Amino acid sequence: MPKLIFSILCEKPIIDAKTNQLSLVGTVEQITVPTIPVVAPILLHVVTLWEKTVSGEERFKHRISILPAAPGQDPFVEEFESVIPVEKKRLRTCNGFGGIPINAEDIMSFIIELFENESWIEKHRIDVWITIKT
């Protein structure tokens, strides 16, 4: 299974067409909303960098679970299948999420998991503080 090098939450990932360099605009560690309940007023992207751990092509399944700040609410889960091609050593993924409901002032978690040995294994957690503008 690939190794997770990093995962970052941001508003806008930009990949330069000529150099393939990644720029992350608006990294997110806190979301401030005018009131609750509300739908998050921004599009968020979870950007990850995976590194190949075997030779040849490496296929893997990963998912991102968003745990709401309000207790008792179901998480939002989206699964992805990715491939690191033979000629590459690393793979970036940029997964966008919009319309995330916010129902409490607390911590919202974005959990990056990898499917290994027939189960989901947490590889990284991005905690975002939800606050109400006063």
C-alpha positions in Angstrom: 0.0 0.0 0.0 1.2 3.5 -0.7 2.6 5.7 2.0 0.8 9.0 2.8 3.3 11.8 2.7 0.9 14.7 3.5 -2.7 15.8 3.5 -3.8 19.4 3.7 -7.2 21.1 3.6 -7.4 24.2 1.5 -9.8 26.4 -0.5 -8.0 26.2 -3.8 -5.2 23.9 -5.0 -3.4 25.1 -8.2 -1.2 22.9 -10.3 1.0 24.8 -12.7 0.6 23.2 -16.2 4.3 23.8 -17.2 6.1 22.7 -14.0 3.5 20.5 -12.3 4.2 22.5 -9.1 1.4 22.6 -6.5 0.3 25.8 -4.8 -2.2 25.7 -2.0 -4.4 28.8 -1.6 -6.3 29.4 1.6 -5.2 26.6 3.8 -8.0 25.9 6.3 -7.7 25.3 10.0 -10.8 27.2 11.1 -14.1 28.0 9.6 -16.1 31.0 10.9 -19.8 31.1 10.1 -22.3 33.9 10.9 -24.8 31.4 12.5 -25.7 27.8 12.9 -27.1 25.7 11.3 -25.5 26.7 8.0 -24.0 25.2 4.9 -20.2 25.9 4.8 -19.9 29.0 2.6 -16.7 27.7 0.9 -15.6 24.8 -1.4 -12.9 22.8 0.5 -10.3 20.5 -1.0 -8.4 17.7 0.7 -5.0 17.5 -1.1 -3.0 14.4 -0.5 0.4 13.1 -1.7 0.9 9.4 -1.8 4.2 7.6 -2.4 4.6 4.2 -4.1 5.9 1.4 -1.9 6.1 -1.3 -4.5 7.6 -1.5 -8.0 5.3 -1.3 -11.0 1.8 0.0 -10.9 0.2 0.5 -7.5 -3.6 0.5 -7.2 -5.3 1.5 -3.9 -8.5 2.6 -2.4 -8.7 5.5 0.0 -11.6 7.5 1.4 -12.2 10.8 3.2 -14.7 10.8 6.1 -16.0 14.2 7.3 -17.1 14.0 10.9 -19.6 16.8 11.7 -19.0 19.0 14.7 -22.4 18.2 16.1 -22.6 15.0 18.1 -25.0 12.3 16.9 -24.8 13.3 13.2 -23.7 10.8 10.6 -20.3 11.3 8.9 -20.1 12.1 5.2 -17.9 9.5 3.5 -16.6 9.4 -0.1 -14.4 6.6 -1.5 -11.8 6.9 -4.2 -9.8 4.4 -6.3 -6.4 5.6 -7.4 -3.4 4.3 -9.4 0.2 5.3 -9.2 1.4 4.5 -12.8 4.6 2.4 -13.4 6.6 5.5 -14.5 5.7 7.6 -11.4 6.8 7.4 -7.8 4.2 9.6 -6.3 0.5 10.6 -6.9 -1.3 13.7 -5.8 -5.1 13.6 -5.2 -7.3 16.7 -4.9 -10.8 15.9 -3.7 -13.3 18.8 -3.4 -16.2 19.1 -1.0 -19.0 21.7 -1.1 -22.2 22.0 0.8 -21.0 20.7 4.1 -23.6 21.3 6.8 -22.3 23.0 10.0 -24.6 22.5 13.0 -22.4 23.1 16.0 -19.4 25.2 17.2 -16.7 22.6 17.8 -14.2 20.5 15.9 -15.0 19.1 12.4 -12.6 16.3 11.3 -11.6 15.3 7.8 -10.2 11.7 8.1 -8.0 10.2 5.4 -8.2 6.4 5.4 -6.5 3.7 3.3 -8.1 0.3 2.6 -5.5 -2.2 3.8 -5.9 -5.9 4.7 -9.7 -5.8 4.2 -10.3 -2.9 6.5 -10.1 0.9 6.6 -7.0 2.3 8.4 -6.8 6.0 9.5 -3.7 7.6 8.0 -4.3 11.2 8.9 -6.8 13.5 10.5 -7.3 17.2 9.8 -9.2 18.9 12.5 -11.0 22.2 11.7 -12.3 24.5 14.4 -15.8 25.7 13.7 -16.6 29.1 15.3 -19.5 31.5 15.1 -18.7 35.1 14.3 -19.8 37.4 17.1 
